[in-house]
């Protein structure tokens, strides 16, 4: 992909960024231009131009069904996977921030760690802590999060077993490790 960097005087996302972000995070499958326009409250021309640019850049696929265009992110695109992974990392970091002093290890694993999650998917995360109850209470505030909260001893026992869960978390992304 050709990466185009622009500098703006505002932090407000462009229409193109809003359309892409919505397709990436909120749309299961594909959406019509009309669906996107309504969900994002954008003018017709603005939505059309944003979609055309995203299709031209190769980030969004367009499929014609009669006169209607169906738009979806290219889930197989490495950049799309990286953006989805980065989004999951940011969300988990924000969820863990209030309890970071209690956390020894945080590992993002499963489909979100590979950027293969779909809108509405749970985000799998391993959290090793000294205070399981407090951590579970805090993380319960995030219904999209699927935490596995363990003590250090429980975590070591799972590693020693070398089962499916141990391998899945070993392949994940470490977001925090207390030294």
C-alpha positions, 0 to 999 in steps of 0.5 A: 500500500502506498501510505499517504501522510497528511497533517491536519490542524484538528484531531477530528477524523476525516470522512474516509477515516470514519467510513473505514473505522466503521467498516473495520469495527462495526460492520459484520460482512458488508454494508451499502453506501446508504447504510454507511451514510445513515450510521455515520450521518454523512452527506451522500457525496462525502460518503461516495467519495470516501468509499471510492478512495478506500476502494482505490487504495485497496483497503475496501472491497466493492461488490456490485449486486445489481445497482447496489454496491456492497462494501467491506474491509479486505480482511485478508489484507495485512494492513487491515489485520494490523489495524484490527490488532492495534485497535484490540491492543488499545482497547485492552490497554485502556480497560486494564489501565485502572488496575495496572498496579495489580497486574503482573502479566497481560496477554492478548490472544486468539483472533484479536491478537492476529487481527482476524476478529470480526465485529462483535467478537469477544477479545480474549485476554490473559491477566495474571494478578495478585488480586483476582477479585478486584481485577475481575470486577474491573474487567467485568465493566467491559462486556466485549472483553473475555478475560482469563484471570489467574494467579501466578501459581495458576499460570505456572501450572497451566504453562507446565501442562503445555496444553492448548490454552498455554500454546494459545497464550504463548502465541499471543501478544504480551501487552504488559509484564511486570519486571 
